[in-house]
Amino acid sequence: MEHQIPVNDMAQEETKTSPETHDNIPEPLREISQKVSEVFDEFKESETWEKILDARDQAREYITENPVNSFFYALGAGVFLGFLLKRK
């Protein structure tokens, strides 16, 4: 008994990024999306974005230098949030 396994050639398939994909999005939603994108691009150029990236890098450094302490801080925060958000 022979089985044929269908093979998809990825080179033959074209990605569907044509303008017709965006035709299904309502105009007000498209405008809101564009405005949000512009605001986020402006935010990425701000000083606050740089501070966030610096804090992220410092957190990564601390975690790699102190993995045990980081584990217990995360565990404590999880327990605290668990008690705080516990269902009654």
PDB file of N, CA, C and O in Angstrom:
ATOM      1  N   MET A   1       0.845  -1.172   0.000  1.00  0.00           N
ATOM      2  CA  MET A   1       0.000   0.000   0.000  1.00  0.00           C
ATOM      3  C   MET A   1       0.894   1.240   0.000  1.00  0.00           C
ATOM      4  O   MET A   1       1.745   1.400   0.875  1.00  0.00           O
ATOM      5  N   GLU A   2       0.697   2.099  -0.970  1.00  0.00           N
ATOM      6  CA  GLU A   2       1.501   3.320  -1.070  1.00  0.00           C
ATOM      7  C   GLU A   2       0.704   4.501  -0.553  1.00  0.00           C
ATOM      8  O   GLU A   2      -0.484   4.649  -0.836  1.00  0.00           O
ATOM      9  N   HIS A   3       1.384   5.334   0.209  1.00  0.00           N
ATOM     10  CA  HIS A   3       0.763   6.561   0.683  1.00  0.00           C
ATOM     11  C   HIS A   3       1.493   7.730   0.054  1.00  0.00           C
ATOM     12  O   HIS A   3       2.722   7.757  -0.006  1.00  0.00           O
ATOM     13  N   GLN A   4       0.733   8.674  -0.402  1.00  0.00           N
ATOM     14  CA  GLN A   4       1.343   9.882  -0.944  1.00  0.00           C
ATOM     15  C   GLN A   4       1.192  10.991   0.085  1.00  0.00           C
ATOM     16  O   GLN A   4       0.100  11.279   0.574  1.00  0.00           O
ATOM     17  N   ILE A   5       2.306  11.588   0.386  1.00  0.00           N
ATOM     18  CA  ILE A   5       2.309  12.676   1.351  1.00  0.00           C
ATOM     19  C   ILE A   5       2.318  13.980   0.570  1.00  0.00           C
ATOM     20  O   ILE A   5       3.234  14.223  -0.216  1.00  0.00           O
ATOM     21  N   PRO A   6       1.310  14.822   0.776  1.00  0.00           N
ATOM     22  CA  PRO A   6       1.303  16.103   0.039  1.00  0.00           C
ATOM     23  C   PRO A   6       2.428  17.007   0.542  1.00  0.00           C
ATOM     24  O   PRO A   6       2.653  17.139   1.745  1.00  0.00           O
ATOM     25  N   VAL A   7       3.110  17.609  -0.387  1.00  0.00           N
ATOM     26  CA  VAL A   7       4.222  18.484  -0.066  1.00  0.00           C
ATOM     27  C   VAL A   7       3.878  19.885  -0.549  1.00  0.00           C
ATOM     28  O   VAL A   7       3.539  20.090  -1.714  1.00  0.00           O
ATOM     29  N   ASN A   8       3.971  20.841   0.360  1.00  0.00           N
ATOM     30  CA  ASN A   8       3.736  22.238   0.004  1.00  0.00           C
ATOM     31  C   ASN A   8       5.065  22.905  -0.261  1.00  0.00           C
ATOM     32  O   ASN A   8       5.941  22.919   0.604  1.00  0.00           O
ATOM     33  N   ASP A   9       5.220  23.450  -1.432  1.00  0.00           N
ATOM     34  CA  ASP A   9       6.440  24.168  -1.770  1.00  0.00           C
ATOM     35  C   ASP A   9       6.248  25.622  -1.375  1.00  0.00           C
ATOM     36  O   ASP A   9       5.449  26.337  -1.980  1.00  0.00           O
ATOM     37  N   MET A  10       6.986  26.060  -0.352  1.00  0.00           N
ATOM     38  CA  MET A  10       6.822  27.420   0.171  1.00  0.00           C
ATOM     39  C   MET A  10       7.223  28.471  -0.848  1.00  0.00           C
ATOM     40  O   MET A  10       6.716  29.592  -0.801  1.00  0.00           O
ATOM     41  N   ALA A  11       8.115  28.139  -1.763  1.00  0.00           N
ATOM     42  CA  ALA A  11       8.550  29.114  -2.763  1.00  0.00           C
ATOM     43  C   ALA A  11       7.430  29.436  -3.731  1.00  0.00           C
ATOM     44  O   ALA A  11       7.384  30.539  -4.276  1.00  0.00           O
ATOM     45  N   GLN A  12       6.526  28.495  -3.955  1.00  0.00           N
ATOM     46  CA  GLN A  12       5.456  28.717  -4.912  1.00  0.00           C
ATOM     47  C   GLN A  12       4.322  29.540  -4.319  1.00  0.00           C
ATOM     48  O   GLN A  12       3.615  30.253  -5.031  1.00  0.00           O
ATOM     49  N   GLU A  13       4.158  29.430  -3.006  1.00  0.00           N
ATOM     50  CA  GLU A  13       3.070  30.160  -2.356  1.00  0.00           C
ATOM     51  C   GLU A  13       3.436  31.630  -2.206  1.00  0.00           C
ATOM     52  O   GLU A  13       4.551  31.972  -1.811  1.00  0.00           O
ATOM     53  N   GLU A  14       2.489  32.484  -2.525  1.00  0.00           N
ATOM     54  CA  GLU A  14       2.706  33.921  -2.371  1.00  0.00           C
ATOM     55  C   GLU A  14       2.027  34.386  -1.094  1.00  0.00           C
ATOM     56  O   GLU A  14       0.927  33.942  -0.765  1.00  0.00           O
ATOM     57  N   THR A  15       2.674  35.260  -0.396  1.00  0.00           N
ATOM     58  CA  THR A  15       2.078  35.818   0.808  1.00  0.00           C
ATOM     59  C   THR A  15       0.989  36.795   0.397  1.00  0.00           C
ATOM     60  O   THR A  15       1.105  37.513  -0.596  1.00  0.00           O
ATOM     61  N   LYS A  16      -0.041  36.798   1.170  1.00  0.00           N
ATOM     62  CA  LYS A  16      -1.178  37.641   0.832  1.00  0.00           C
ATOM     63  C   LYS A  16      -1.080  38.966   1.575  1.00  0.00           C
ATOM     64  O   LYS A  16      -1.656  39.124   2.652  1.00  0.00           O
ATOM     65  N   THR A  17      -0.368  39.897   1.012  1.00  0.00           N
ATOM     66  CA  THR A  17      -0.251  41.231   1.602  1.00  0.00           C
ATOM     67  C   THR A  17      -0.756  42.272   0.606  1.00  0.00           C
ATOM     68  O   THR A  17      -0.253  43.394   0.550  1.00  0.00           O
ATOM     69  N   SER A  18      -1.720  41.892  -0.148  1.00  0.00           N
ATOM     70  CA  SER A  18      -2.249  42.802  -1.157  1.00  0.00           C
ATOM     71  C   SER A  18      -3.195  43.807  -0.511  1.00  0.00           C
ATOM     72  O   SER A  18      -3.663  43.593   0.608  1.00  0.00           O
ATOM     73  N   PRO A  19      -3.476  44.905  -1.214  1.00  0.00           N
ATOM     74  CA  PRO A  19      -4.377  45.925  -0.655  1.00  0.00           C
ATOM     75  C   PRO A  19      -5.771  45.410  -0.377  1.00  0.00           C
ATOM     76  O   PRO A  19      -6.483  45.991   0.442  1.00  0.00           O
ATOM     77  N   GLU A  20      -6.188  44.328  -1.037  1.00  0.00           N
ATOM     78  CA  GLU A  20      -7.524  43.813  -0.801  1.00  0.00           C
ATOM     79  C   GLU A  20      -7.691  43.288   0.622  1.00  0.00           C
ATOM     80  O   GLU A  20      -8.816  43.183   1.110  1.00  0.00           O
ATOM     81  N   THR A  21      -6.606  42.962   1.285  1.00  0.00           N
ATOM     82  CA  THR A  21      -6.667  42.527   2.672  1.00  0.00           C
ATOM     83  C   THR A  21      -7.128  43.666   3.561  1.00  0.00           C
ATOM     84  O   THR A  21      -7.857  43.438   4.527  1.00  0.00           O
ATOM     85  N   HIS A  22      -6.720  44.879   3.256  1.00  0.00           N
ATOM     86  CA  HIS A  22      -7.072  46.046   4.058  1.00  0.00           C
ATOM     87  C   HIS A  22      -8.437  46.608   3.693  1.00  0.00           C
ATOM     88  O   HIS A  22      -8.928  47.499   4.386  1.00  0.00           O
ATOM     89  N   ASP A  23      -9.057  46.124   2.641  1.00  0.00           N
ATOM     90  CA  ASP A  23     -10.373  46.629   2.249  1.00  0.00           C
ATOM     91  C   ASP A  23     -11.461  46.205   3.216  1.00  0.00           C
ATOM     92  O   ASP A  23     -12.502  46.857   3.290  1.00  0.00           O
ATOM     93  N   ASN A  24     -11.246  45.130   3.956  1.00  0.00           N
ATOM     94  CA  ASN A  24     -12.254  44.639   4.888  1.00  0.00           C
ATOM     95  C   ASN A  24     -12.262  45.420   6.198  1.00  0.00           C
ATOM     96  O   ASN A  24     -13.194  45.273   6.988  1.00  0.00           O
ATOM     97  N   ILE A  25     -11.251  46.243   6.447  1.00  0.00           N
ATOM     98  CA  ILE A  25     -11.161  47.020   7.678  1.00  0.00           C
ATOM     99  C   ILE A  25     -11.954  48.314   7.501  1.00  0.00           C
ATOM    100  O   ILE A  25     -11.734  49.044   6.535  1.00  0.00           O
ATOM    101  N   PRO A  26     -12.875  48.607   8.425  1.00  0.00           N
ATOM    102  CA  PRO A  26     -13.650  49.854   8.319  1.00  0.00           C
ATOM    103  C   PRO A  26     -12.738  51.076   8.409  1.00  0.00           C
ATOM    104  O   PRO A  26     -11.694  51.039   9.061  1.00  0.00           O
ATOM    105  N   GLU A  27     -13.142  52.141   7.756  1.00  0.00           N
ATOM    106  CA  GLU A  27     -12.337  53.366   7.686  1.00  0.00           C
ATOM    107  C   GLU A  27     -12.061  53.965   9.066  1.00  0.00           C
ATOM    108  O   GLU A  27     -10.916  54.336   9.326  1.00  0.00           O
ATOM    109  N   PRO A  28     -13.050  54.083   9.970  1.00  0.00           N
ATOM    110  CA  PRO A  28     -12.739  54.653  11.300  1.00  0.00           C
ATOM    111  C   PRO A  28     -11.689  53.831  12.055  1.00  0.00           C
ATOM    112  O   PRO A  28     -10.821  54.393  12.724  1.00  0.00           O
ATOM    113  N   LEU A  29     -11.768  52.523  11.948  1.00  0.00           N
ATOM    114  CA  LEU A  29     -10.795  51.663  12.620  1.00  0.00           C
ATOM    115  C   LEU A  29      -9.416  51.827  11.999  1.00  0.00           C
ATOM    116  O   LEU A  29      -8.410  51.799  12.708  1.00  0.00           O
ATOM    117  N   ARG A  30      -9.360  51.998  10.690  1.00  0.00           N
ATOM    118  CA  ARG A  30      -8.086  52.200  10.008  1.00  0.00           C
ATOM    119  C   ARG A  30      -7.456  53.525  10.441  1.00  0.00           C
ATOM    120  O   ARG A  30      -6.243  53.596  10.642  1.00  0.00           O
ATOM    121  N   GLU A  31      -8.279  54.585  10.588  1.00  0.00           N
ATOM    122  CA  GLU A  31      -7.760  55.887  11.029  1.00  0.00           C
ATOM    123  C   GLU A  31      -7.229  55.810  12.454  1.00  0.00           C
ATOM    124  O   GLU A  31      -6.168  56.357  12.754  1.00  0.00           O
ATOM    125  N   ILE A  32      -7.965  55.132  13.332  1.00  0.00           N
ATOM    126  CA  ILE A  32      -7.527  54.984  14.715  1.00  0.00           C
ATOM    127  C   ILE A  32      -6.216  54.207  14.762  1.00  0.00           C
ATOM    128  O   ILE A  32      -5.305  54.559  15.512  1.00  0.00           O
ATOM    129  N   SER A  33      -6.128  53.168  13.971  1.00  0.00           N
ATOM    130  CA  SER A  33      -4.903  52.372  13.918  1.00  0.00           C
ATOM    131  C   SER A  33      -3.721  53.212  13.462  1.00  0.00           C
ATOM    132  O   SER A  33      -2.620  53.090  13.999  1.00  0.00           O
ATOM    133  N   GLN A  34      -3.947  54.052  12.484  1.00  0.00           N
ATOM    134  CA  GLN A  34      -2.869  54.905  11.975  1.00  0.00           C
ATOM    135  C   GLN A  34      -2.433  55.913  13.038  1.00  0.00           C
ATOM    136  O   GLN A  34      -1.238  56.147  13.215  1.00  0.00           O
ATOM    137  N   LYS A  35      -3.392  56.508  13.743  1.00  0.00           N
ATOM    138  CA  LYS A  35      -3.059  57.478  14.786  1.00  0.00           C
ATOM    139  C   LYS A  35      -2.293  56.822  15.935  1.00  0.00           C
ATOM    140  O   LYS A  35      -1.329  57.393  16.445  1.00  0.00           O
ATOM    141  N   VAL A  36      -2.717  55.635  16.338  1.00  0.00           N
ATOM    142  CA  VAL A  36      -2.024  54.920  17.403  1.00  0.00           C
ATOM    143  C   VAL A  36      -0.599  54.600  16.979  1.00  0.00           C
ATOM    144  O   VAL A  36       0.336  54.709  17.772  1.00  0.00           O
ATOM    145  N   SER A  37      -0.443  54.207  15.732  1.00  0.00           N
ATOM    146  CA  SER A  37       0.890  53.903  15.217  1.00  0.00           C
ATOM    147  C   SER A  37       1.781  55.148  15.226  1.00  0.00           C
ATOM    148  O   SER A  37       2.957  55.064  15.580  1.00  0.00           O
ATOM    149  N   GLU A  38       1.233  56.291  14.844  1.00  0.00           N
ATOM    150  CA  GLU A  38       2.007  57.536  14.840  1.00  0.00           C
ATOM    151  C   GLU A  38       2.398  57.937  16.259  1.00  0.00           C
ATOM    152  O   GLU A  38       3.531  58.356  16.494  1.00  0.00           O
ATOM    153  N   VAL A  39       1.467  57.812  17.205  1.00  0.00           N
ATOM    154  CA  VAL A  39       1.754  58.178  18.594  1.00  0.00           C
ATOM    155  C   VAL A  39       2.829  57.259  19.168  1.00  0.00           C
ATOM    156  O   VAL A  39       3.724  57.715  19.880  1.00  0.00           O
ATOM    157  N   PHE A  40       2.742  55.963  18.861  1.00  0.00           N
ATOM    158  CA  PHE A  40       3.749  55.032  19.360  1.00  0.00           C
ATOM    159  C   PHE A  40       5.122  55.329  18.753  1.00  0.00           C
ATOM    160  O   PHE A  40       6.137  55.225  19.441  1.00  0.00           O
ATOM    161  N   ASP A  41       5.159  55.697  17.474  1.00  0.00           N
ATOM    162  CA  ASP A  41       6.439  56.052  16.850  1.00  0.00           C
ATOM    163  C   ASP A  41       7.041  57.291  17.513  1.00  0.00           C
ATOM    164  O   ASP A  41       8.253  57.358  17.714  1.00  0.00           O
ATOM    165  N   GLU A  42       6.198  58.275  17.857  1.00  0.00           N
ATOM    166  CA  GLU A  42       6.684  59.463  18.563  1.00  0.00           C
ATOM    167  C   GLU A  42       7.193  59.084  19.955  1.00  0.00           C
ATOM    168  O   GLU A  42       8.212  59.603  20.412  1.00  0.00           O
ATOM    169  N   PHE A  43       6.480  58.180  20.623  1.00  0.00           N
ATOM    170  CA  PHE A  43       6.890  57.750  21.958  1.00  0.00           C
ATOM    171  C   PHE A  43       8.240  57.038  21.912  1.00  0.00           C
ATOM    172  O   PHE A  43       9.058  57.201  22.818  1.00  0.00           O
ATOM    173  N   LYS A  44       8.476  56.252  20.863  1.00  0.00           N
ATOM    174  CA  LYS A  44       9.743  55.536  20.747  1.00  0.00           C
ATOM    175  C   LYS A  44      10.916  56.489  20.555  1.00  0.00           C
ATOM    176  O   LYS A  44      12.059  56.117  20.822  1.00  0.00           O
ATOM    177  N   GLU A  45      10.657  57.701  20.101  1.00  0.00           N
ATOM    178  CA  GLU A  45      11.712  58.690  19.922  1.00  0.00           C
ATOM    179  C   GLU A  45      11.922  59.538  21.175  1.00  0.00           C
ATOM    180  O   GLU A  45      12.840  60.357  21.213  1.00  0.00           O
ATOM    181  N   SER A  46      11.092  59.356  22.193  1.00  0.00           N
ATOM    182  CA  SER A  46      11.164  60.195  23.383  1.00  0.00           C
ATOM    183  C   SER A  46      12.220  59.693  24.357  1.00  0.00           C
ATOM    184  O   SER A  46      12.773  58.603  24.210  1.00  0.00           O
ATOM    185  N   GLU A  47      12.478  60.528  25.354  1.00  0.00           N
ATOM    186  CA  GLU A  47      13.446  60.190  26.406  1.00  0.00           C
ATOM    187  C   GLU A  47      12.904  59.103  27.323  1.00  0.00           C
ATOM    188  O   GLU A  47      13.671  58.309  27.868  1.00  0.00           O
ATOM    189  N   THR A  48      11.598  59.062  27.494  1.00  0.00           N
ATOM    190  CA  THR A  48      10.981  58.049  28.343  1.00  0.00           C
ATOM    191  C   THR A  48      11.238  56.650  27.790  1.00  0.00           C
ATOM    192  O   THR A  48      11.487  55.717  28.553  1.00  0.00           O
ATOM    193  N   TRP A  49      11.180  56.503  26.485  1.00  0.00           N
ATOM    194  CA  TRP A  49      11.445  55.212  25.857  1.00  0.00           C
ATOM    195  C   TRP A  49      12.874  54.746  26.163  1.00  0.00           C
ATOM    196  O   TRP A  49      13.113  53.570  26.435  1.00  0.00           O
ATOM    197  N   GLU A  50      13.813  55.692  26.112  1.00  0.00           N
ATOM    198  CA  GLU A  50      15.203  55.371  26.427  1.00  0.00           C
ATOM    199  C   GLU A  50      15.338  54.938  27.886  1.00  0.00           C
ATOM    200  O   GLU A  50      16.098  54.017  28.187  1.00  0.00           O
ATOM    201  N   LYS A  51      14.609  55.591  28.795  1.00  0.00           N
ATOM    202  CA  LYS A  51      14.648  55.209  30.201  1.00  0.00           C
ATOM    203  C   LYS A  51      14.084  53.809  30.408  1.00  0.00           C
ATOM    204  O   LYS A  51      14.598  53.041  31.220  1.00  0.00           O
ATOM    205  N   ILE A  52      13.028  53.483  29.675  1.00  0.00           N
ATOM    206  CA  ILE A  52      12.440  52.146  29.775  1.00  0.00           C
ATOM    207  C   ILE A  52      13.433  51.099  29.294  1.00  0.00           C
ATOM    208  O   ILE A  52      13.579  50.051  29.924  1.00  0.00           O
ATOM    209  N   LEU A  53      14.116  51.367  28.188  1.00  0.00           N
ATOM    210  CA  LEU A  53      15.104  50.426  27.667  1.00  0.00           C
ATOM    211  C   LEU A  53      16.283  50.264  28.627  1.00  0.00           C
ATOM    212  O   LEU A  53      16.803  49.161  28.797  1.00  0.00           O
ATOM    213  N   ASP A  54      16.705  51.375  29.258  1.00  0.00           N
ATOM    214  CA  ASP A  54      17.785  51.293  30.246  1.00  0.00           C
ATOM    215  C   ASP A  54      17.363  50.462  31.462  1.00  0.00           C
ATOM    216  O   ASP A  54      18.144  49.653  31.963  1.00  0.00           O
ATOM    217  N   ALA A  55      16.129  50.662  31.936  1.00  0.00           N
ATOM    218  CA  ALA A  55      15.630  49.897  33.073  1.00  0.00           C
ATOM    219  C   ALA A  55      15.542  48.415  32.719  1.00  0.00           C
ATOM    220  O   ALA A  55      15.848  47.556  33.546  1.00  0.00           O
ATOM    221  N   ARG A  56      15.128  48.117  31.500  1.00  0.00           N
ATOM    222  CA  ARG A  56      15.067  46.725  31.066  1.00  0.00           C
ATOM    223  C   ARG A  56      16.460  46.086  31.073  1.00  0.00           C
ATOM    224  O   ARG A  56      16.631  44.952  31.521  1.00  0.00           O
ATOM    225  N   ASP A  57      17.445  46.824  30.574  1.00  0.00           N
ATOM    226  CA  ASP A  57      18.814  46.309  30.549  1.00  0.00           C
ATOM    227  C   ASP A  57      19.357  46.105  31.963  1.00  0.00           C
ATOM    228  O   ASP A  57      20.031  45.111  32.235  1.00  0.00           O
ATOM    229  N   GLN A  58      19.063  47.049  32.862  1.00  0.00           N
ATOM    230  CA  GLN A  58      19.511  46.905  34.248  1.00  0.00           C
ATOM    231  C   GLN A  58      18.851  45.701  34.912  1.00  0.00           C
ATOM    232  O   GLN A  58      19.496  44.980  35.673  1.00  0.00           O
ATOM    233  N   ALA A  59      17.573  45.481  34.626  1.00  0.00           N
ATOM    234  CA  ALA A  59      16.870  44.332  35.199  1.00  0.00           C
ATOM    235  C   ALA A  59      17.474  43.031  34.690  1.00  0.00           C
ATOM    236  O   ALA A  59      17.649  42.084  35.457  1.00  0.00           O
ATOM    237  N   ARG A  60      17.791  42.980  33.409  1.00  0.00           N
ATOM    238  CA  ARG A  60      18.417  41.772  32.852  1.00  0.00           C
ATOM    239  C   ARG A  60      19.771  41.513  33.504  1.00  0.00           C
ATOM    240  O   ARG A  60      20.102  40.374  33.832  1.00  0.00           O
ATOM    241  N   GLU A  61      20.547  42.568  33.689  1.00  0.00           N
ATOM    242  CA  GLU A  61      21.852  42.412  34.326  1.00  0.00           C
ATOM    243  C   GLU A  61      21.708  41.903  35.760  1.00  0.00           C
ATOM    244  O   GLU A  61      22.442  41.012  36.186  1.00  0.00           O
ATOM    245  N   TYR A  62      20.755  42.477  36.501  1.00  0.00           N
ATOM    246  CA  TYR A  62      20.547  42.056  37.890  1.00  0.00           C
ATOM    247  C   TYR A  62      20.122  40.592  37.952  1.00  0.00           C
ATOM    248  O   TYR A  62      20.587  39.838  38.806  1.00  0.00           O
ATOM    249  N   ILE A  63      19.247  40.205  37.051  1.00  0.00           N
ATOM    250  CA  ILE A  63      18.756  38.824  37.056  1.00  0.00           C
ATOM    251  C   ILE A  63      19.879  37.844  36.733  1.00  0.00           C
ATOM    252  O   ILE A  63      19.966  36.778  37.343  1.00  0.00           O
ATOM    253  N   THR A  64      20.742  38.197  35.774  1.00  0.00           N
ATOM    254  CA  THR A  64      21.833  37.284  35.437  1.00  0.00           C
ATOM    255  C   THR A  64      22.889  37.242  36.540  1.00  0.00           C
ATOM    256  O   THR A  64      23.531  36.210  36.736  1.00  0.00           O
ATOM    257  N   GLU A  65      23.077  38.349  37.263  1.00  0.00           N
ATOM    258  CA  GLU A  65      24.072  38.376  38.337  1.00  0.00           C
ATOM    259  C   GLU A  65      23.541  37.758  39.633  1.00  0.00           C
ATOM    260  O   GLU A  65      24.312  37.202  40.415  1.00  0.00           O
ATOM    261  N   ASN A  66      22.242  37.854  39.861  1.00  0.00           N
ATOM    262  CA  ASN A  66      21.636  37.363  41.100  1.00  0.00           C
ATOM    263  C   ASN A  66      20.406  36.499  40.794  1.00  0.00           C
ATOM    264  O   ASN A  66      19.287  36.925  41.082  1.00  0.00           O
ATOM    265  N   PRO A  67      20.571  35.326  40.234  1.00  0.00           N
ATOM    266  CA  PRO A  67      19.397  34.540  39.838  1.00  0.00           C
ATOM    267  C   PRO A  67      18.563  34.047  41.021  1.00  0.00           C
ATOM    268  O   PRO A  67      17.338  33.983  40.921  1.00  0.00           O
ATOM    269  N   VAL A  68      19.204  33.698  42.138  1.00  0.00           N
ATOM    270  CA  VAL A  68      18.451  33.185  43.286  1.00  0.00           C
ATOM    271  C   VAL A  68      17.609  34.296  43.905  1.00  0.00           C
ATOM    272  O   VAL A  68      16.427  34.101  44.188  1.00  0.00           O
ATOM    273  N   ASN A  69      18.217  35.456  44.115  1.00  0.00           N
ATOM    274  CA  ASN A  69      17.457  36.582  44.666  1.00  0.00           C
ATOM    275  C   ASN A  69      16.297  36.959  43.744  1.00  0.00           C
ATOM    276  O   ASN A  69      15.190  37.235  44.208  1.00  0.00           O
ATOM    277  N   SER A  70      16.557  36.967  42.446  1.00  0.00           N
ATOM    278  CA  SER A  70      15.513  37.312  41.479  1.00  0.00           C
ATOM    279  C   SER A  70      14.363  36.319  41.554  1.00  0.00           C
ATOM    280  O   SER A  70      13.195  36.700  41.463  1.00  0.00           O
ATOM    281  N   PHE A  71      14.701  35.040  41.720  1.00  0.00           N
ATOM    282  CA  PHE A  71      13.663  34.016  41.839  1.00  0.00           C
ATOM    283  C   PHE A  71      12.784  34.284  43.055  1.00  0.00           C
ATOM    284  O   PHE A  71      11.557  34.241  42.958  1.00  0.00           O
ATOM    285  N   PHE A  72      13.403  34.559  44.195  1.00  0.00           N
ATOM    286  CA  PHE A  72      12.611  34.770  45.404  1.00  0.00           C
ATOM    287  C   PHE A  72      11.819  36.076  45.357  1.00  0.00           C
ATOM    288  O   PHE A  72      10.722  36.144  45.910  1.00  0.00           O
ATOM    289  N   TYR A  73      12.350  37.107  44.712  1.00  0.00           N
ATOM    290  CA  TYR A  73      11.564  38.337  44.520  1.00  0.00           C
ATOM    291  C   TYR A  73      10.333  38.056  43.666  1.00  0.00           C
ATOM    292  O   TYR A  73       9.234  38.513  43.982  1.00  0.00           O
ATOM    293  N   ALA A  74      10.516  37.309  42.592  1.00  0.00           N
ATOM    294  CA  ALA A  74       9.389  36.981  41.721  1.00  0.00           C
ATOM    295  C   ALA A  74       8.378  36.100  42.445  1.00  0.00           C
ATOM    296  O   ALA A  74       7.169  36.280  42.297  1.00  0.00           O
ATOM    297  N   LEU A  75       8.876  35.150  43.227  1.00  0.00           N
ATOM    298  CA  LEU A  75       7.990  34.284  44.002  1.00  0.00           C
ATOM    299  C   LEU A  75       7.188  35.101  45.009  1.00  0.00           C
ATOM    300  O   LEU A  75       5.979  34.913  45.146  1.00  0.00           O
ATOM    301  N   GLY A  76       7.864  36.010  45.716  1.00  0.00           N
ATOM    302  CA  GLY A  76       7.170  36.857  46.688  1.00  0.00           C
ATOM    303  C   GLY A  76       6.140  37.756  46.030  1.00  0.00           C
ATOM    304  O   GLY A  76       5.044  37.942  46.559  1.00  0.00           O
ATOM    305  N   ALA A  77       6.485  38.309  44.888  1.00  0.00           N
ATOM    306  CA  ALA A  77       5.526  39.164  44.181  1.00  0.00           C
ATOM    307  C   ALA A  77       4.327  38.343  43.724  1.00  0.00           C
ATOM    308  O   ALA A  77       3.192  38.816  43.777  1.00  0.00           O
ATOM    309  N   GLY A  78       4.573  37.113  43.274  1.00  0.00           N
ATOM    310  CA  GLY A  78       3.471  36.256  42.846  1.00  0.00           C
ATOM    311  C   GLY A  78       2.551  35.884  43.982  1.00  0.00           C
ATOM    312  O   GLY A  78       1.330  35.880  43.827  1.00  0.00           O
ATOM    313  N   VAL A  79       3.141  35.566  45.141  1.00  0.00           N
ATOM    314  CA  VAL A  79       2.324  35.227  46.315  1.00  0.00           C
ATOM    315  C   VAL A  79       1.515  36.441  46.755  1.00  0.00           C
ATOM    316  O   VAL A  79       0.330  36.325  47.068  1.00  0.00           O
ATOM    317  N   PHE A  80       2.157  37.599  46.776  1.00  0.00           N
ATOM    318  CA  PHE A  80       1.459  38.822  47.187  1.00  0.00           C
ATOM    319  C   PHE A  80       0.296  39.128  46.243  1.00  0.00           C
ATOM    320  O   PHE A  80      -0.815  39.413  46.689  1.00  0.00           O
ATOM    321  N   LEU A  81       0.561  39.067  44.935  1.00  0.00           N
ATOM    322  CA  LEU A  81      -0.520  39.325  43.968  1.00  0.00           C
ATOM    323  C   LEU A  81      -1.589  38.251  44.041  1.00  0.00           C
ATOM    324  O   LEU A  81      -2.768  38.535  43.830  1.00  0.00           O
ATOM    325  N   GLY A  82      -1.192  37.013  44.339  1.00  0.00           N
ATOM    326  CA  GLY A  82      -2.176  35.945  44.496  1.00  0.00           C
ATOM    327  C   GLY A  82      -3.118  36.208  45.652  1.00  0.00           C
ATOM    328  O   GLY A  82      -4.326  36.005  45.528  1.00  0.00           O
ATOM    329  N   PHE A  83      -2.573  36.661  46.786  1.00  0.00           N
ATOM    330  CA  PHE A  83      -3.427  36.996  47.923  1.00  0.00           C
ATOM    331  C   PHE A  83      -4.270  38.238  47.645  1.00  0.00           C
ATOM    332  O   PHE A  83      -5.420  38.327  48.075  1.00  0.00           O
ATOM    333  N   LEU A  84      -3.699  39.176  46.934  1.00  0.00           N
ATOM    334  CA  LEU A  84      -4.395  40.420  46.640  1.00  0.00           C
ATOM    335  C   LEU A  84      -5.553  40.204  45.676  1.00  0.00           C
ATOM    336  O   LEU A  84      -6.618  40.800  45.839  1.00  0.00           O
ATOM    337  N   LEU A  85      -5.354  39.372  44.692  1.00  0.00           N
ATOM    338  CA  LEU A  85      -6.362  39.165  43.653  1.00  0.00           C
ATOM    339  C   LEU A  85      -7.154  37.875  43.844  1.00  0.00           C
ATOM    340  O   LEU A  85      -7.822  37.411  42.920  1.00  0.00           O
ATOM    341  N   LYS A  86      -7.080  37.299  45.034  1.00  0.00           N
ATOM    342  CA  LYS A  86      -7.743  36.030  45.316  1.00  0.00           C
ATOM    343  C   LYS A  86      -9.251  36.181  45.213  1.00  0.00           C
ATOM    344  O   LYS A  86      -9.836  37.172  45.650  1.00  0.00           O
ATOM    345  N   ARG A  87      -9.863  35.152  44.615  1.00  0.00           N
ATOM    346  CA  ARG A  87     -11.322  35.143  44.523  1.00  0.00           C
ATOM    347  C   ARG A  87     -11.909  34.816  45.893  1.00  0.00           C
ATOM    348  O   ARG A  87     -11.337  34.046  46.664  1.00  0.00           O
ATOM    349  N   LYS A  88     -13.041  35.407  46.171  1.00  0.00           N
ATOM    350  CA  LYS A  88     -13.686  35.177  47.466  1.00  0.00           C
ATOM    351  C   LYS A  88     -14.874  34.293  47.315  1.00  0.00           C
ATOM    352  O   LYS A  88     -15.546  33.988  48.301  1.00  0.00           O
TER     353      LYS A  88
END
